[in-house]
Amino acid sequence: MNWSSWQKRTSKRICLLVVSLATLSSFVISKSARSELVVQTGHTGVVNSIAFSPDGKTLASGGWDKTIRLWDVANGKQLWSLKAALFVVDSVAFSPDGKTLVSALDGTIRSWDAATAKELPSLNGFVHGVNSVAFSPDGKTLASSDDYGKIRLWDLATGKELRSFWEISERTIVAFSPDGKTLATCSRDTKIKLWDLAGGKELLSLIGHSESVNSVVFSPNGKTLASASLDKTIKLWDVVTGKQIRSLEGHTYSVNSVAFSPDGKTLASGSFEVKLWDVASGRELRSLDTHSDASFTVAFSPDGKTLATAGWNFTIKLWDTVSGKELRSLGPSREAYRSL
């Protein structure tokens, strides 16, 4: 090779290197500006939790890959992603005004500005891992539960703990009633409990499931509570009397999550398939072939037109609730990562 040829090849390689570095720099945000921001689009592990923003324009997700991600619902694009946890992100929730995103992870509760991804003050003081968080309807109080059943109520204006009480069971999940006066909890001991938040007293214990209860949610009018269980059933309960209204059966595996539509007429349940149910009659309306794997979490958009599902397959799917057709997927599936 002569000197001229070597110069040309070397110059070409240098140019390619400069272009590559310039391209990379357009994606990487300076460590001093935001050390936790990551650029990879899509979860690389099981998705545990999803939540729509109150205006329905964005969706938050968290999972086994230790990240929290925010998505544009209209186009399916990832807006930002944070490596938030040392282990797993168990729960994500938007404040009622949509400005704050809160997550339960490791042994703390961390918060971010939903628009900028700027981290806000954390809530600390936990001995065990936090597995569930929920905002009160007025956005002033946050409820949390840890791995050993301790329930805490937090004043979000001051960051101070208001009250704590024990559910005395592992992996407790919390949900506020629409009026903010009652908290529902469920856990591995098969029981569902309703608590008076003013005094921290247990109001009712709902007994009917034969195995671990994975999810509870109040109907929009606050009169009914839905629960999902490892026993493959969904149960509807009268909140005033504590009596079981009906049991919805049809899933062949554990039911992991339930969600009411905003009008309260439809219930979604997530298992190895996702089902939609008519609440008034208990009739199954539709079954969605979602992820070829278990769906851990389901959520309705605020207008009720879209259902989000996520789980074992790493991806999040958005569905038209009327037609049952898939609208789009957020992030690549587990199969896509396997093919790389």
C-alpha positions in Angstrom: 0.0 0.0 0.0 1.5 3.4 -0.9 1.5 6.5 1.3 -1.3 8.2 -0.6 -3.6 5.3 -0.3 -2.9 4.9 3.4 -3.7 8.6 3.9 -7.0 8.3 2.1 -8.1 5.2 4.1 -7.0 6.7 7.4 -8.9 10.0 6.6 -12.0 8.0 5.8 -11.8 6.1 9.0 -11.4 9.3 11.0 -14.4 10.8 9.3 -16.5 7.8 10.1 -15.4 7.9 13.8 -16.3 11.6 14.0 -19.7 11.0 12.6 -20.3 8.0 14.9 -19.3 10.1 18.0 -21.5 13.0 16.9 -24.5 10.6 16.4 -23.9 9.0 19.8 -23.7 12.4 21.5 -27.1 13.3 20.2 -28.5 10.5 22.4 -26.4 10.7 25.5 -27.3 13.3 28.1 -24.5 14.6 30.2 -24.0 12.8 33.4 -23.9 16.1 35.3 -27.4 17.0 34.0 -29.1 13.7 34.7 -27.0 10.7 35.6 -30.0 8.2 35.7 -31.5 9.0 32.3 -31.1 6.2 29.8 -31.7 6.1 26.1 -32.8 2.5 25.3 -36.4 2.3 24.1 -38.5 -0.4 25.7 -38.4 -2.6 28.8 -35.9 -5.4 28.9 -37.7 -7.3 31.6 -41.2 -8.1 33.0 -43.4 -5.0 33.3 -45.0 -5.0 36.8 -47.0 -1.8 36.8 -48.6 0.7 34.4 -50.6 3.9 34.9 -52.2 6.5 32.6 -51.8 10.2 33.4 -55.1 11.9 34.3 -55.3 13.5 30.9 -54.7 10.2 29.1 -51.9 11.5 27.0 -49.0 9.6 28.7 -48.5 6.2 30.2 -46.0 5.3 32.9 -44.5 1.8 33.3 -42.1 0.1 35.7 -40.7 -3.4 35.9 -38.0 -6.0 36.5 -35.4 -4.1 34.4 -35.2 -1.5 37.2 -36.5 1.3 35.0 -39.4 3.6 34.9 -40.5 4.7 31.5 -42.9 7.4 30.2 -44.7 6.9 26.9 -46.6 9.1 24.5 -50.0 7.3 24.1 -50.8 8.9 20.7 -47.7 7.8 18.8 -46.2 5.1 21.1 -42.9 6.9 21.5 -40.9 6.7 24.7 -40.6 10.2 26.2 -38.0 9.4 28.9 -36.6 6.5 30.9 -34.9 6.4 34.3 -32.9 3.6 35.9 -34.6 4.0 39.2 -34.2 0.9 41.2 -31.5 -1.5 42.4 -33.8 -4.4 42.1 -37.4 -4.1 40.8 -39.9 -1.3 40.3 -43.1 -2.7 41.8 -45.6 0.1 41.5 -46.1 3.5 39.6 -48.8 6.1 40.2 -49.6 9.6 38.8 -50.8 12.3 41.2 -54.3 13.4 40.4 -53.1 16.6 38.8 -50.7 14.6 36.6 -47.6 16.6 37.5 -45.9 14.0 39.7 -45.0 10.4 39.1 -44.4 8.2 42.2 -42.9 4.7 42.3 -42.5 2.0 44.9 -39.1 0.4 44.6 -36.4 -1.2 46.8 -36.8 0.3 50.3 -38.1 3.7 49.4 -40.7 5.8 47.5 -39.2 8.0 44.8 -40.9 10.8 42.9 -40.3 12.7 39.7 -41.7 15.7 37.8 -43.6 13.9 35.0 -42.8 16.6 32.4 -39.1 17.0 33.0 -38.0 13.7 34.8 -36.4 15.8 37.5 -36.3 13.9 40.8 -38.3 15.3 43.7 -37.8 14.5 47.4 -38.1 10.9 48.4 -40.1 9.3 51.2 -37.9 7.2 53.4 -37.8 5.3 56.7 -38.7 1.8 55.4 -37.1 -1.3 56.8 -38.6 -3.6 54.1 -39.2 -3.2 50.4 -42.1 -1.1 49.3 -44.5 -2.9 46.9 -47.5 -0.6 46.4 -48.4 3.1 46.4 -51.6 5.0 45.8 -52.6 8.6 45.8 -55.7 9.9 47.6 -58.2 11.4 45.2 -57.3 15.0 46.4 -53.6 14.3 45.9 -52.7 15.3 49.4 -52.0 11.9 50.9 -50.0 8.9 49.6 -50.6 5.4 50.9 -47.8 2.8 50.8 -47.4 -0.8 51.8 -44.3 -2.9 52.4 -43.3 -6.5 52.0 -44.5 -7.4 55.5 -47.8 -5.6 55.5 -47.1 -2.3 57.2 -49.4 0.4 55.7 -48.3 4.0 55.9 -50.1 7.3 55.1 -47.9 10.2 54.1 -48.6 14.0 54.0 -47.2 14.9 50.6 -46.9 18.6 51.4 -44.5 17.9 54.3 -43.2 14.4 53.4 -44.1 13.3 57.0 -45.7 10.1 58.0 -49.3 10.7 59.2 -50.2 7.2 60.4 -49.3 3.6 60.1 -51.1 0.3 60.8 -50.5 -3.3 60.1 -52.2 -5.7 57.6 -50.0 -8.5 59.0 -49.4 -10.3 55.8 -46.8 -10.3 53.0 -47.1 -8.4 49.7 -49.9 -6.1 50.6 -51.6 -4.0 47.9 -53.4 -0.7 48.6 -56.3 1.2 46.9 -58.2 4.4 47.9 -61.9 4.7 47.7 -63.1 7.5 45.4 -64.1 9.7 48.3 -60.7 9.2 50.0 -62.2 8.0 53.3 -61.5 4.3 52.9 -58.5 2.2 52.1 -58.7 -1.3 50.7 -55.8 -3.7 51.2 -55.2 -7.3 49.9 -52.4 -9.7 50.5 -51.3 -13.3 50.4 -53.4 -14.3 53.4 -56.5 -14.5 51.1 -58.3 -11.7 53.0 -59.3 -8.2 51.8 -59.7 -5.5 54.4 -61.3 -2.1 54.4 -59.9 0.6 56.7 -61.3 3.9 58.0 -58.5 6.4 57.2 -59.6 9.0 59.8 -58.9 6.6 62.7 -56.9 3.9 61.1 -59.5 1.3 62.2 -60.4 -1.9 60.3 -64.0 -1.6 59.0 -64.5 -4.9 57.3 -62.7 -8.1 56.4 -63.9 -9.6 53.1 -63.5 -13.4 53.0 -64.1 -15.5 50.0 -60.9 -16.1 48.0 -59.2 -19.4 48.6 -55.7 -18.2 47.6 -53.5 -15.1 47.6 -55.3 -11.9 46.5 -53.3 -10.0 43.9 -55.3 -6.9 43.2 -58.2 -4.7 44.5 -59.9 -1.7 43.0 -62.9 0.4 43.9 -65.6 1.1 41.3 -65.9 4.8 40.3 -69.0 5.3 42.4 -67.3 3.7 45.4 -70.1 1.2 46.1 -68.3 -2.0 44.7 -64.9 -3.4 45.2 -63.3 -5.9 42.7 -60.6 -8.3 43.7 -58.4 -10.7 41.7 -56.8 -13.8 43.0 -54.4 -16.7 42.5 -57.5 -18.9 42.8 -58.3 -17.9 39.2 -61.4 -15.8 40.1 -62.5 -12.2 40.3 -65.0 -11.3 43.0 -67.2 -8.3 43.3 -68.0 -7.0 46.8 -70.6 -4.7 48.4 -68.4 -2.1 50.2 -71.1 -1.2 52.7 -72.1 -4.7 53.8 -68.9 -6.6 52.9 -71.0 -9.3 51.2 -69.9 -10.9 47.9 -72.0 -9.8 45.0 -70.8 -12.3 42.5 -67.7 -14.3 41.4 -66.4 -14.0 37.8 -64.9 -17.2 36.5 -63.3 -18.1 33.2 -59.6 -17.6 33.7 -57.4 -20.7 33.6 -54.5 -19.3 35.6 -54.0 -16.8 38.4 -55.7 -13.4 37.9 -53.1 -10.8 38.5 -54.8 -7.4 38.1 -58.3 -5.8 37.8 -59.4 -2.4 36.6 -62.8 -0.7 36.3 -63.6 1.4 33.2 -64.3 5.1 34.1 -68.0 4.6 33.8 -67.9 1.6 36.0 -69.8 -0.6 33.6 -66.8 -2.8 32.5 -64.2 -4.6 34.4 -60.8 -5.7 32.9 -58.9 -8.6 34.3 -55.3 -9.7 33.5 -54.0 -13.3 33.5 -52.6 -15.4 30.7 -55.3 -13.7 28.8 -57.1 -10.4 29.4 -60.9 -10.5 29.8 -63.5 -7.7 29.7 -66.6 -8.3 31.9 -70.0 -6.6 32.1 -70.2 -5.5 35.8 -74.0 -5.5 36.1 -74.5 -9.1 34.8 -71.1 -10.7 35.3 -71.1 -11.8 31.7 -67.7 -12.0 29.8 -67.7 -9.5 27.0 -64.4 -10.3 25.3 -61.1 -12.1 25.7 -57.9 -10.5 24.3 -55.0 -12.5 23.2 -52.4 -10.1 24.7 -48.8 -11.2 25.1 -48.7 -15.0 24.8 -47.6 -14.8 28.4 -49.1 -13.6 31.7 -50.4 -10.0 31.9 -49.4 -8.7 35.3 -51.2 -5.4 35.0 -54.1 -3.7 33.2 -55.3 -0.1 33.1 -58.1 1.9 31.4 -57.4 5.3 29.9 -59.4 8.1 31.5 -61.9 8.3 28.6 -62.4 4.5 28.7 -61.6 4.0 25.0 -58.2 2.4 25.5 -57.0 -0.5 27.7 -53.3 -0.9 28.4 -51.9 -4.3 29.3 -48.4 -5.4 30.2 -46.6 -8.3 31.7 -44.2 -11.2 31.1 -43.5 -10.4 27.5 -41.6 -7.1 28.3 -44.0 -5.0 26.1 -47.0 -2.9 26.7 -50.0 -3.1 24.4 -52.8 -0.6 23.9 -56.3 -1.9 22.9 -59.5 -0.4 21.5 -62.0 -1.4 24.2 -65.0 -1.4 21.8 -63.6 -3.5 19.0 -61.0 -5.4 21.0 -58.3 -4.6 18.3 -54.7 -3.9 19.2 -53.9 -0.3 18.6 -50.1 -0.4 19.1 -47.2 -1.9 21.1 -44.9 0.2 23.3 -41.4 -1.3 23.1 -40.1 -4.5 21.7 -41.3 -7.9 22.9 -39.2 -10.5 24.7 -39.1 -12.5 21.5 -37.6 -9.5 19.7 -34.8 -9.4 22.3 -34.2 -13.1 21.9 -33.7 -12.7 18.2 -30.9 -10.2 18.6 
